[in-house]
Amino acid sequence: MFNITNQIIANGCSRHNSLSLGEEYYNEGAVRDLEFISSFNAFRGYVRGGNNYRITIVFNEQGSLKDYICSCPDYQNYPSHFCKHLVAGLLAIKNIKSFNPELRNAQEVTENLFHHFASKTEEGFRQVLDLEVVLNYQEIDDSNEKPYLEFKIGFEKLYVVKNVKRLVEAMQTGKNLVFGKNFTFYPLQNGFKPDDNFIIEMLKDIYDIDEYKISSYEDKKGSLFSGKKVYLSDSFLEKFIDLREDNLIVNINGINYDQMPIIDADLPINFQIEKEQDRLRIQSDILSNILALTTKGSYFFYAGKLYRPSKKQIANIMPLYRSFKKSISNSLLILPEYKEKFISEILPELEKAGDVDVSPNLEEEIVKIPFNSSIYLDIDEGTLWAEIKFIYGKWEINPFSNNTIPTEGFILVRDMEKEKRIMALLERTNFRVSNLKIYLDDEDKIFEFLTEIIPELRESANVYYSSEVNALKMIHKPVFTGQVSLNNNIGMLDFSFKLEGIEREELYDILAAYKEKKKYYRLRDGSFMLLQEENFGEVSDIVNLLGLKKKDLLQEVQQIPKYRAMYFDGLMEKQELGFLNVNNSFRELTKNIKNPEDLDFPFPKEVEGLLRDYQKKGYKWLKTLAHYGFGGILADDMGLGKTLQSITYILSEQKENTEPVLVIVPTSLLYNWQMELEQFAPSMKTRIISGSRNERRELLDNLEEVDLVITSYPLVQRDIEEYLNYNFSYCIIDEAQYIKNPHSQRAKAVKMIKAKNYLALTGTPIENSLIELWSIFDFIMPGYLPAYTEFTRKYLNPIEKEGDAKATNDLAKLVRPFILRRVKEDVLKELPAKIENKMISELTLEQKKIYLAYLEKISKEITDDLKEKGLAKSRIKILAGLTRLRQICCHPGLFLDNYTGDSGKLEQLKEVLQEIIGQGHRVLIFSQFTSMLAIISEMLDRENYKYLYIDGSVKAMERMVRVSAFNEGEGDIFLISLKAGGTGLNLTGADVVIHFDPWWNPAVEDQASDRAHRFGQEKVVQVLKFIAKGTIEEKIYKLQLKKKELIDKLIEPGETMLSSLSEQEIYDLLEI
C-alpha cells in the first residue's frame, strides 16, 4: 500500500483553497484513466475540470511520496505545492481498495503477452480486415496543405473511415463501431494483417500525442484528426513511408498513384542561365515541377516517383525550391545590380545542386581571376588598426566600401568562400569599423587577435606589420627558478622563487592575472607574457595555499611550516615543479616520511615479537611524524590493530614524555582501551576519567603521576575548561569520525586540547563528505588545509558537485603524506584467517542499578539453596538466576516489561556498526536470546539498515533461501540465534562476526563464527565478542579461556561446560 494520509495531503496544500477544490473534484469523479506504471512505481491519469490536466504521482520503494507533476498553470507557477488536481489524484490513490502493485504489474505483463501473441493464439477466431491507406498531398492556391492519410477498412467491400479518431478510440476502449447496416467493426473480434498492425500502432501514437496537446494548457493549435483525415508531421510522414514502402498509395493533387516507387537518389535537376539584355534569367523545368512532401525536403515527388535525395542535395536545393515556388513565372529574374553577386555566390551553389548550362553570350562575359588578399596592421595609442584588401588582378576591393569595380562588359567572379573565411576570422575578435578600416581598442581582444587569429589569417592572406606592431614583444616561455630547503635552526622551510627577467614588483600581479584565468599579462614595457605555460598553475596554487600577499612576494625568501615539505615533494616527483632545487635536510625529511620502514626505531620490549610487519611500519610512521612534529591519521581497516600500533608508539615515548598522553574515545570504547593497555603496557599508569562531575574533577586534579589519561568525547565536551589547564605530550582521538562535523560543540572542544602532537585513529576518515576529512585535519594539523570557506570553494564544491579531476588530484597531494591506510587485502599474508577481539561495554547507570540489585538477590538465594539442597538439586535455580543476569547485561527489557532505559551493549553495537558498514563490511550478529535479536532488529530499522533474520522458528527451506540471498549481496547484516546458526549454514558473504552475548561453551561460539569462516571465504574474518564490564559476562569469558584447551581436546559442542561448573566456580560467578 502507499503511504498517503489526509495530513500529508493537507500539509502539501499551502495554496489558497487547493484542498477543498481537490476534494470536490475527487467526489465528483473528475479523476479519469488512473493507471499504475509499475516500472516507475507511479500513477498517471487525467483530472477533468474546466480543462483536462495530466497528473503523474511517483512513490519510492517504501510507498512514500517521491515526486509529482501536473500540467496545470497553478502547478507550473507553484511546483512545490499540491494543486487541486494533484489533491484529487492523491485522494483517488489513497482510496483504492486492496491495491497490490505486484498483482497489477502481473496483470499488465500478462495482458501485453496475450496481446502480442493474439495473432497466433486466436488466428482461427479473429476475422482479419483489409486496410487501405492513402497518402494525400494537395497544392492549394500556391500554398501546400499538410500531408494527410485517409483510410478504408472491411472484408470483401472496403468502407471509408469517416471519423478516424472514433476508430482509434474504439480500438482503445473495445467498443464496437458501426459503419453501415452491412458492416460493424468489432475491436475484440476483428484484427489486421501483420503489416497493417504497424500502421494501426502508428495511428495510436498520433492519437496519444494529439490528446496530450489538446489537454495541455500550453498547446491550443487544434487536433491532428479532422473527420476522415489524419494530418502528418514530417517525422510521422517519414515513418509512414518507411512502413508502407512496398505498398505505397499516394494521391498528389487529386491523381492516384498505386505502388508508387521510391528512388534513393538525387533529383536529376538542371538549370539554364541566360542573359536577357542587362539581366539574368534562371530556369529549371524539373525544379518547377517537383513537390517537397516535407518541410525539410526529405521526400520529393517528381514524374510519378518519390525521391529520397542525399543530405547534400537537400541542403542546396531547398532555398532554390522555395524561391521557384514563390516565382510567378517558374523562373528567377536577376536584376543588373545583383549580377556579380549572383555569379559569385549563387552560381556555385547551383552547381552543387545539379547540372548548370550557361548561355554562350553570358559565358563570354564571366571573368575568373585568382584571389589574393592583403591585411595591413598598425597600432596607434593602444588601438590596433587593420586595413583589408581583396585583390583580383589589378582590382582591389575593400569589403567595407560600397564602391563597385567598373566592370563594363564583363562579370568578375569573386572567390566568396575565401573572402568569407577571412571575414569570419576577423569577426571573431569583434572588430569595429571606422573610415573603411577595422580597429580593436580592447587589450584582451588585441592579444587574442595577435596570438590566435593572425596565425590562421596567414593561411589565407598576406599580413603586413608596422614597426609599432612589430615592437609588441611576446614572451612565450617565461622561466621560473627557485629553491626550497629545510632550515633546521628554526624548524621551518625556506622557499624562494622568481621569474627570470621580471621585477619582483610585478610578480604578484602576474600570478593574480593567471588566477583570474587570463591568457596573458601586459608587462610595464608593453610586452605580452603568455600565462598558459607550464609551472604557472603550480606556482599560483602554492602562493594561494600559503596565503602569500603582495608584500610577501617582495621578499626573496618565504618561511613556511615544514609540513608543506611533502606537498612540494609530491609536485617535484611528478615534474610539476622541476625548477626547484632542494637541500639535503629537505631530501632526508621527505625520504623518511615516505619510507619509515627504513628507519631504525627500537621497539618497546613489552611488544617485542607481537607486532606484524605492517604494524611495525605503522609504528615507525608514527615515530617519524612525531620526530618532525607532524600530526597524522592512522586509517587502517577495522581489526588491523590501530590501538596496538598507537600503544607501541606511546610506550616508546614514555621515558621522554614529561606530560601525560590524552586518549579520547567513544563512550563504548573506554574500557577496551584500558583492557589493551593492561595487556600490552601493564607498566603504564593509566587513569580513566568518568563518573559524576565531582568525581571527574577529582580525577583531573592531579595528573603528575599519570602516564596516560582516557576519557570520552561527551566528557571532554563537558569538562573542557579543566582540560585547558594541562599541556599533553600527545592527544589521540579514536574513531575520529566523531569530530566529522567541524561546527559541532564536540569537535570545537576536542580541538581546544593543547598537546605537542596529535593523532587521529579512524577506519572511515570520509563517510559522506570531504568536510569530514577537513575537520580531522583541522585537529591533527590546524592550518595545514585551507580555511573552511576556502576549502569549500577550492575542493569541496568542485569535487563533490562537479567531479573536478584536478581539484581531486590537488587535494590528494596535500593529504596523502599524512594518512596511512591499509585494508585487510593489502596485508592478507600477514593475517590469520580469523581475528578475535573483545569489545568491553559499560552498563548504563539504570542498567547497573538493576544488575546489582538482582545480583544481590540471586546471590543470597543461590547461597541458601546450595547450603540446604546441595549443588546437584540447585542447578535449575542456578541456571535461571545466571540467565537473568546475562539478560540484564544484554538489555533489561528482556525480562522487565516496563523497562524504557538504554543498554550499554546496544549503544556500543550501534557505534560499531557505523564503522563496520561504513567500511564496506558485512556482518553476522549472534545472540542466544531471540528476544534480544528482536530488540536489535528494532534498532536496525530505526537506523535504516537492511538485514535478514533467522531463528529456530524459520523453516529449513526458508533458511536456505535467506542464506543464499545474503551471500548474493542482499542486506548488510544477518541476525541469527546462536542455536539456529550453530550448524549447517554457509554465510561466507560476511567477513565480520559479532557475538552479542557470550555462551558458556566457546566451542558453540566457534561453530557459529565458522558460518562465515568456511571454505570459499576469501577475506579475513573479524570476530568481535561483546562483554559487559564488571559483570557475569567477564567471569564467563575468563572461564572460557581457562577451559578452552580442555574443551578443544575433550568436550563436544553443547552445554557441558555449564553443567560441569563446580560450586566454587558458581560462587566466583556471583561474587560482587
N, C-alpha and C positions, 0 to 999 in steps of 0.2 A: 504493500500500500504506500501511498505518497503522503508525506508529512505536510498537510495543509490544514491549518486551523483558522477559525474565524479571526483570532487575534493576529495571526500572521498576515491575513488579508487586510485587516483594519490598519495594522502598522505601516503597510506599504501605501496607504491612501492618504497622503497629506495634501492632495489637491482638491479643493472645492468639495463637490458632492459626488466624487467618483464612486464611493462605496454604495450610496443609496441608489444611484443610477445603474450601477453594475448589478445590484440585486434585482432591480426591476427588469433589466434585460434578461437575466437568468430566469426569473419567474415567468416571463413572457415567452420563453423558449427561443430566444434570439440566437443562442449558440447552435451553429449548424455544422454538419460534416466533421465533427470532432473525431480525429483518428490518432492512434498511438503509433509512433515510429520507433520501433524497438532499437534500431541501430544507433539512434541518438538519445534514447530514453526520453523522448519528447512527445508532447501532444501538439497537434496542429489543427486548425479549423477556422471558421468564419463566425463573426458576430454581425448579425444583420440589424441595422438601425436605420438612420437616415441614409447611410451608405453601407456598403459591405466592407468590413475590415478584417484582414487576415491576422490571426494571432498564432504565436509559437511559444510554448512554455516548456522549458528543459529542466530535468531533475538530475541530481547526481546519483551515484550508486546506492547511497543510503536512503534515497527517496526525498531528500530535501531540495528545495527550490534552488536552482543553479543560475538560470538565465531566462529572460523573457523578452518578447518584442511584439509590437503591434504596428500596423501600417497607418494608424490614425494620426491626424495632426497633433493631438494633445500629447501622445507618447513621444513624437518626434521633438516636441518642444521641451518636454519634461521626462527624459528617459529613465530617470531614477525612481519614478513613482508609478504605481498601478493606475492606468486609465480605466474607464468604466468597462471597456471591452475585455481587458485582462481580468478585472474583478469577476465578470460574468463567466469567463473561461475557467478561472480558478475554482469558482463555486461548482461549476459543472463537473470538473475533475474530482473535487472533494466528495461529491455525492454519487460518484459512480459506485455501484454496489459490487462488492467482491471482485474488484479489478485484479487480475493476475497477469502481469506483463509477460511472464513466460508462456502462459496459455494463449494470450493474444498473439505473441510472436509465432507460436506454433501454428495458429490458425492462418496467419499471413503467409508463412512459408508453405504450408500445405496447399492453400488456395493458389498461390503462384505456381506451385509444382503441377497441380491439376490443369491450370490454365495453359501452362507451357506444353503439356503433353496432350491437350484436348484433341488436337487434330489426329493423334494416333489412337487414343483410347476410345474416342466417340465417333470415329470415322463412319461407322455404319449407322449412326443415329442422327448425325447433323447433316442438314442439307446445305451443300456448298453453292453459294450465289456467284453469279458472274458480276464483275465490276468493270465498268468502262470509265476512264478518267481522261478528260480533255484539258490540255493546257491552252489557255486563251491569251492572246495579246492583241490589243486594238490601238491604232493610232487615231486620236480624235482631235480635230482642229489643231494640228501641228503639235499637240502635246500627247504624251503617252499615258494611258491608263495602266495602273499597276497590274502585272500578270495575275491571272486567277485560274482556279480549277473549277470544272463542272463535272458532276457525277451522274452515272446511271447504274442501277442495280436491278437484279431479277434472275429468273431462271431462263426459260426459252425467250421470253419477252423482257426487254430492259425498260425500266421506268426511270424517268428523270427525277433526281432528288431535288425537290423544290426548296427544301429547307435543310441544308447540310448540318447546321448546328443542332437541329432536333434529332437528326440521325445519330450524331455523336453522343448526345445526351441519352438516347435510347440504349446505345451500347454501354454507356457508363452505368445506367440505372437498371438495365434489364427489362425496361418497359417496351411493349410492342408498339410498332409504328405502322399505321395504315397508309398504303399508297393508292389504293383503289379497291373496288369490290373483288378483284381477282388476285390481289397481292397484298400481303401484310408481312412486314419484317419482324421476325421473332428472334431477338438477340440471343436467347438461350438455346434456340434450336437451329438457327441459321449460322453459317460460317463463311469464310472466304478462302480462296486459294492461298498457298504459302506466299507467293509473290505479292498478292494483293494485301495480305496482312501487314506488310511493311508500310504500305500506303495508309492503311487504317491507323497504325500506330503513329505515323507522322501527323495524321489528322487530329489524333488525341493530344499530341504535343502542342499543336497550334491552338487547340481549344483551351488547354491549361494556361498557355501564355495569354490568350485573349481574356480569359476570366480574371487572371491576375491584373491585367491592365485596366479592366473595367472596374474592379474592386478597389484599385489603388487610387487614393485621392490625388496622386501626382499625375496621372495619365487619363485624360478625358478625350482622347482622339477618336474614339469610336471603335466598333468591332471589326475584326478581320472577316467575319461571316456576314454575308448580305444575301439572304434568300438562298438561291442555288449556287451562289459564287463563294469561293474561299480565296481571299487575296493572299498573295505570297510575298514575303520579304525575299531579298536576294539569297539569303542562306537557305531558306526552305525551297526556293526555286531550284537552286543547285542540287539540293538533296533529292528533290522530286525527279529531276532529270537523271541523276545517278541511279535511282531506284527503277526508273522506267526506261532505261536506255535501250533495251531490246524491244520495247513495245510502246514507243512514244507517239501519241496522237496530239497534234498541235493545230490550233486554229489561229491563223495570222490574218487579221483584218477581214474576217468572215470566210476565209478559204481554209478548208480542212486538209491536213497533210497526215495521212496514215503512215505508220512505220517510218517516221522522219529519221534520216541518217544523221549521225553526229560525227563531225570531222575534227580530229585533233591536229589542227594545222593552222598556220597564219592565213588570214584572208588574202586573196590574190588582188591586192589593191594596186592601182596605178594612178598617177597624177599627170595631167598635161598643164604646162605653164606656157602661156602665150603673151606676147606684147600687144596691147591694144592702145595705139597712139602712145601716150606717156604713162599709161597704167599697165598693170599686170592682171591677168585673169588665171585662176587656178580651177581646173575642172577635174572631176573623178566620177565616172559613171558608176563604179562599184560603191564608192563611199556615199553616193546619193541614194543608193537603193538597198543599203543594208539596214538592219534594225538591231539595236542593242537591247537584249531582253532583261539585262540587269543594269543597275546604275553604275556599277564599276566595270562593265564590259566583259564579264567572264563568258558570256554566250552571245553570239551574233547570228541572226537569221539572214541567209543570202541564197538566192536561187534554189529554194526548196530544201535547203540543208541548214543544220545548226553547226556553227563553227566554235571551237574552243581554241582561241589564239594563244600564243605564248605571252607571258607577262610583259616581255619587252615590247611586243607589238601593241598590246593593250595600253601601256603607258604612253606610247607615241600617238596612238590612233584616237583616243577618247577626246582630247581637246579639239582635234580636227573634225571628228564626228559631230560634236555639239555645235561647232561653227557652221558646218554644212547644213545641219538641221534648221538652224536659225535663218539661213540664207533664203531669200525668196526666188533665186534663180538657179538653185542647185549648183552654184559655183561661188567662188570667193573673188571679190574685186579688190586689188591692192592699189591705193592711191599713190601718186608720184612721190609724195614726201616720205612714204614708208617703203619704197622700193629697195633701197640699200639695206635697211633693217630686215626686210623680209628675206632677201637673198642671203644675208649673213647669218640670221638667227633661225628663221623658219625652214628654209630650204634644207639644211642639214637634218632637221627632224623629219621632214617628208621623206627623205632618202632612207631613214631608218624604218619608216612605216611601210614603204612599198616602193615600186618602180616609179621613176620620175622621168618624163620626157619634156625637155626644154626646147621651145621652138628655135629654129636656126637664127632668126633675127634677134632674139633675146640672147642666145648663146654668144653672139659676136660682141655684145656689149659687156658681158661679165668678165672682169679682170681679177685674177688671183695673184697676189704678191706676198712673199714670205713676211711673216710678222716679226717685229723686233720691238724691244721696249727698253727705255732708259729711265732711271729714277735718280734724281739729284737731291742729296741731303745736305742741310746746313743747320746750324744752331745759332740762335740769337737771343741773348739774355735768358737763357734757360729753356727757350722754346725750340723744339725741333721742327723744321720745315721740310717738306718733300714736294718736289715738282715731278709729275708723272707725264711721260710721253709714250704714246703708242705709235710705232713707226712702220709705215708701209712704203718702202722705196723712198721716194722723195717727199712723201707726205707725212706730216707729224700731226697726231691727234691728241689734244688734251681732253681727257674724259670728263672734265668739269666745265668745258666750254660748249656753248650752243652753236658755235660756228661749224659749218659743214665744209667738207672738201669740195672744191669746184670740180665736179666730175661730169661735165657736159659731154654727152655722147658715150659714157661708159658707166658701169656699176661696179664699185670696188667691193670685193668680198672680204669682209673683216673676219679675223680669227677670234670669234666671240668666246670660244671655250678658254683660250689663253688669256684674253682680256679679263674675263670674269674671274679666273683663278687669281690673277694679280689683285683685282679689286677686293675679292673676298679676304685675301691676306691682310690688306690694308684696313679693311673694316673691322677686323678682329681687335684692333687697338683703339677703336672709336676715334679715329682722326676726325677733325673738324675742317671745313673748307673755308678758305678766305683768299680772294684775289687769284682764283684758279690754281691755288696750291692747297695742300693739306698740312695741318700742324697738330702737334701734341705739346701741351704745357704741363701735363701731369708726370711727375718724376717716375712713378711706378709704370706708367704706360710707355714712357721713353725707354726704360730699362727692358721691359717686355719686348718692345719693338727691336731694340738693338741685339738682344740675346736670342730671341725666339723667331721673330718674323723675318729679319734680314737673311739668316741662313736659308730660309725657304724661298724668299724673293730672288735670291741669286740664281736659283734653278730656272727662273722664268724671265729674268730681266738683268740688265747691266746696272749695277748700283755704284754711284759715284759719291764720294765724301768730300766735304770741305775740310780745310785744315783744322777748323774748330771741332768738327765731329771726330776727326782722327785723333785729336788730343784727349778725347774721353778714354781714360785707361780702364781696362778690365782686369781685375786681379782674380784669376780663375782658381788658383790653388794656394790660398793663404797657408802659411807654415806655422804650426804650433811647436813650441819647445817647452819642457818643464821638468820638474823633479818632485818626488815625494820620498821623505825619509823619516825614520823613527828617531826622535830626539830623546834618548834615554835619560837625559838630565832632568827633563821636565815631564816625561811620560806622555808626550804629545807627538803628533805628526806635523812635520814642516812641509807645506805644499806650496809650490810656486809654478807659474806658467806664464807664457807671453806669446804674442803673435809677432813674428819677425817683421820688422819694418813699420810696426804700428805703435803709436804712443799709448801708454797705459791709460791716459785720459779718455781715449776713445774705446777702450776695451769693453767697459760695461755697456755702452750704447750699442756696440756691435752685437753683443750677446742678447741684449734686450730685443734688438731687431730680429734676431733668429727666433727668440721665444715667441714673438708676435707673428711667426711664420712668414716673414718677409724673405724674398728671394735674394735680396742684396742689401748692402749698406753703403750709403754715399759718404765717402771719406771727406775730410776737410779740404783736400786738394782737388775735389771734384771726381775722383776715381770711383768706380763701382767695385765693391768687393762682393763676390758671389758667396752666398751663405749656405749653399746646398752641398758643400764639400764635406768629406769625412772629418770626424773629430768635433765638429761644431755641436752636434747633438749631445755627445758625451760630456764635453766641457760645460755646455749650458746646463745639463742635468746636475753636474757636480756643484756648480755655482748655486743652483736653485736648492739642491739638497742641503748644502752647507749654510744657506741663508746669507751668502756674501752680498754686501751692499756696494755701492759705487765707491765709497771711501775705503772699503776693504781692498778692492782691486787696485787702488792706487799704491798699495804696499806690495812689495815684491814677494814677501813670504807670508803665508797664512798658517796659523797654528790651529789645528783641529784635533778632536778626540781621536785617540789611536784605534778605537773600534771601527773607524772608517777604513782601516787598512785592508780588510777583507773585500770591501766594495771596490777599492782601487785595484786590488789584485785580480778580482774577477774580470774587470774591464781589460786589464793588460793581458790576461791569459787568453782572451778572445780577440786580441789585437785591436781592441777598440780605443785604447789609449797607448798605442805603441810608442808615442813620442816621449813618454815619461821615463826618466831614469830613477832608480831606487838605490838606497844604501843597504849594507849588509844586515843591519839590525832589522830593517823592514822585511828583507827576504827571510830572515830567521823567524820572525813573528808569524808571517803568513804560512811558512812551511810547517811550523809546529801546530798551528790551528788545523791545517788540512791533514796532517799525518800525526796525530797524537800518539798512535801506537808505537811510533819510533822513539818516543821519549822514554827516559829511564826514571820513572817514578816508582819508588818502592811501595809494595803492597803492605797494608797493616797485617800484623801476624794473626789477628783474630779471624781474618777471612782468607788467609793463605790456603790455596788449594780448593777453595769453594767457588771461585769465580770462573765462568766460562770465558772463552776468548773475546766474544763480543762485549761482555760485561767489563773485561779488563780495558778494552778500548774505550768504553763509555766512561770508566773511572779516569783514564788518562785525559780524555777530552775535558772532563770537568776540572781536573787539575790544571790543564793548560789554560782554560778560560779564566780560572781564578788567578793564575800566575800573572796574567796580563790585565786583570781587573775587569774582565768581561762577564756579563750575565749570559744565561743560556736556557734553552728549552730542551729537556730530555723527553722526547716524544715517542719512546718505544711502545710497541704494541702491548696490550694487556698480557701479563704473565711472563714478560721477559726480564723482570727484576729491576724496575726503576728504583724501587725503595732500597734494594740491596746495593745498587751502584752508588746511590746517594749516601747511604750509611758508610760505605767504604771510603768515600771522599771525606766525610765528616771525621771518621777515625784518623785518617791521615793528617788532618789539620788540628787534631785535638791538642797536641802539645804547644802548637803555635798560637792557638786561639786564647786571647785574654778575655773575650766576651762569649757568652753562650750563643748557640745556634738556635734559631727560632724556626719551627716547622708548623705550618698552618695547613689543616686538613679538613675535609668534610666531617661533620659530627660522627658519622658512621665509621670513620676510619681511625678515630683517636686511639683505640686500643690495638688496632692492627699494627700501627707504628710502634707502640710500646712493646708488643709481642716480638716484632722483628728486631728491635733494639736489644731486648733481653736475650735473644738467640745469637745475634751476631756482634753485639757490642756490650756485653754484660758489665764491662768496667765503667761504662759511661754513666754519669749521674744525670738521670732524666727526671723531668717534672712535667706532669700533665696539669694544665690549668683548666679546671672545670668546677662545677658546683655552683653554689649561690654566689651572689655578688661579693659578699663579705669574705667568703671562702676564697674566691679568686683573688681578691685584693691581698689577702694574707699570703697566698702562694706567690704573688708577684712582688711582695715587699722586699724579699731578699733572694737574689739570684746569683750571689757571689760564688757559691759552691756548686752551682748547677752547670753542667756541660751542654745540655740540650733541653729546650722547652717545647712542648707540644700543646697546641690549642686548636680550636676550630674557627671557621670563618665567622659564624654568628657571634662568638665570644670576642674575637678581635674587634669586630664592629662595635660591640657594646663597651669594650674596655680600652679603646684606642688611646685615650688620654693617659692611662697608666703605662701603655707600651711605649709612648713617646718619651718616657723617662730613660729609656735604655737604647744603647747602640749595640746591635747584634753583629757577631762576626759574619754570619751568613743567614739569609732568610730564604727558606724553601717553602714553596706552596705546592701541595699535592692536589691532583685533579684541578689544574689551573683554570679549566673552563668555568670554574665558579666565579671568576672575575671577568668573564667574557663581555659583560655589559659595562663599559667604562663609566657610564653615568650613574651606576648603582652606588648606594652608600657602602655596600660591602667592598666593591673594588676601590673606592676612594680611600676607605680606611686601611686596606691592605697596603696600598701604595704610599701611605704615610710612614710605614715602618722604616726605621733607619738601620742600615746594615752596610757592611763593606762590599758584599756581593749578594747577588740574587739568583735563584734558580727556580724554574717552573717545571713541574712534572705533569704531563698530561698525554693520554693516548689520542686525544682529539683536539689539537690546537685550533682547528677550524671546524665548527659544527654546522653553522648556517651562513655565516658572513665573515668577510675579511676583517671587519671591525673587531671581531673577537681576537684575531691574531694581533692586531694593533694594540689592544688592551693589555695582552700578556707582555708584549714588548715594552709597553709603557711601564710595566712593573720591573722587568729584568734589566732594561737599559733605557731609562727615561730620556727622551730627546733623540734617540737613535733614529726612529722613523719620524717622518714629518708630523707636525701638529695635526690634531684630529681633522680640522676643516681642510687643511691642505692634503692630508692623506685621502680624505673622501673625494676631493676634486681630482687628484692625480692618479689614484689607484682604484679606490673602491668603485666609483661610478663607471670609469672606463672598463674595468674588468668584469664586474657583475652585471652591468646593464648593456654593455656593448661588446663584450668578449674581446677586448683590445689585447692583441698578442704582445705588442711592445710593452705596454704597461705591466702585463703579467711577467714578462721576462725581466723587466727592470726591478720589480718588487722581489722576484726570486733571487736576483743578485744580492739584494740587501739582506734578506732574512736567512738564506741557506747556511751561511757560515755559523750561525748561532742556534741552529736546530739540529739535533741528532735524532733521527728516527730510523728504527729497524722494525720490520714486521717479521712474524714467525717464519715466513717463507725465505727471508734473507738469511736466517741463521739456523735453518732446519737441521743441518748436520750436527749442530752443537746441542740440540734439544732432545730430551727424552720424548718418547711417543705420547706420554701423558704427564702433565704438570699439575700437582696438587697444591692448593693454597687454602689456608684457614682465614675466614673473614670473621672478625670479632665484632659483635653487636652489643650495644649497651641498652638495657631495658629503659623504657621511658619511666619517668617518676611515678606515674599512676600504675604502670605495669609492675614496677619494682615493689610498690606497696602491696599489690595483690599477691605477688610471688612470695614475699617474705611472710605475709600473714598465712598463706596456705602452707608454706614450708613448715612454719612453727606448728600449725595444727596437725599436719600429716606426720611430722616427726614424733610428736608425742603419742599419736595413735599407734604408729608402727612400733615404737619402742615398747609400749604397753603390750601390744599383741605378741611381739617376739618373746617377751618375758613370760606371758601367760600361756601361749599356744606353741611357741617354738617356730622355727623357720619354715618347716615343711607346710604347716597349716596356715601360715600367714602370707604365703606367696601371692595369692589372688589380691588381697588388700594392698600388699606392697606394690604390685604391678599397677593397680588402679591409681594409687597415690602418685607413683612416679610418672605415670602417663599424664595426670593432671598437671604436674609441674612442667612437663615438656610442652604441653599445650599452652600454658601461660607464657612460656618462653617464645613460642611462635606468635600467639595472639590471644589475649584473654577472652576474646569473643568466641573462641572455640567451645567454651563451656559456660560463659556468663552471657545470658541472652541480652541483658540490658547494658552491656559494655559499649561505650561510644568513644573510648580513647584510642590512642595510636599504638603501634607496635614498633619497637626499635628495629627489629629484623625487617619488617615490611618496608620501613623507610629506607633502610640500607639497600634492600633489594631494588627499590625504585632508583636509587642513585647508581647502583652498579649496572643496572640495565641500560641506563642512559649512555654509559661508557661503552658497554658491550655492543649494543645495537648501533651506536654512533660510529663504531669502528668497523661495522660491516660483518660482525659475527652473528651466529645463530645459536640458540641456547635451549637446552633441556632443563626443566626445573622439576625436581623430585621432592615429594613430601609423603610421609606416612599417613598424613591426615587429609582425607578428601575434602573435609570442610575448610581446611587451610587453603587448598587449591582453589576452592570457590571464592575465598576472600582475595586471593592473589588475582584471580580472573577479573574480579570487580575493579581492582586497581589497574589492571592492564586495559580494561575497557575505558576507564577514565583517562588514561594516558594515550589512548588511540593506538595501541599495539595490535598487530594481527597475530593470532595464536591459534593452536589446536590443543585438544584436550583428550586424555584417556584416563579412565579409572576402571575399577572392576566391573562396573555396570555396562561398559561398552562391549558389544559382542565381538567375537574374534574376527569375523569378516569385515566389520566396520573399522576395527583397529588397523587392519592391513591397508584399508582404503586411506585412512588418515596418515599412516606412516608413509605410504607411497606419495601422497600429496606433499607432505613435509619435505621428503627427500628430493622432490622435483621443484622445490622452491616456494611452496605456499606457506606463508606465515614466517615470522622470525623466531617465535617462541613455541615450545611444546610443553604443556603441563602434564605431568604423569604421576599417578600414585605409585609409591615405591613397589607395592606388590604387583600391580598391573604391568609395570615396566621392568620387572626384575629379569624376565627371560623372554626369549623368542622375538624380540623386536630389533630391527636393524635401522638405526637412526643416524647414519653417517652424514646426513645433511647438516648436523650440528657440530660445532667444534668447541663449545663451552657447555659444561655440565654444572648445575648448581644443586647441591643438597641443602634444602631449606632447613631441615632438622636432622640431627644425627640419629642413626639407628644403632641398637646395641651391637649388632654384629657387623663389623666393617666389610665382611665378605659380601653381605647383601648390598651394601652401598657400591662395592666394586662391580658387582654384577650389573647394577643399574647404570653405573658410569660406562660400562662396556657396551651399552646400547649405541653410544657414539664412537667409542674406541674399538672398532671392529675392522675386519678385513674389508678393504675398499675405502677406508678413511685415508685421505691424502694430506690432512692437516694435523698439526699438533693439537691434542685435546687438552683444554684447560678445565680442571675440576676445582670448584670453589665450595668449601664446606662452611656453612653459616653456623656460628657458635655464639650463644648468648653469654656475655661475660659474667663471671661470678655466680653461675647457676649450675644446675644439674647437668647441663649440656657440656660444660667444661670437664666435669667429672667423667661423663660418658666418653668424651674424646680421649682423656688420659687412659681410661680403661681400655679403649680400642687399641691405643698404641702399646699398652702393656701386654695385651693378649693377642696382638695381631700375628706375631710369629707363631704362637701356638695354634691359632685358628687356621693359619695358612697350611700348617702341617697336618692337623688332626680333625678339624671340625668342618663339616659341610655347611653350606649356606642355610640359615634358618634362625631360630630364636634360642639356640642352645646356650649362647653367652648369657642371656638374661636368666635362664633357668639355672645356670651354674654359679650365679653370684653367691659369694659367701656372706655370712652375717656381718663380718667386718666391712666388706665392700659396700653393703647396704647402708651401714652406719656412716661410712665415708661419703656416700652419695647424699645423705641427708644432713651432713654437717653444715651448720650455718656459719 
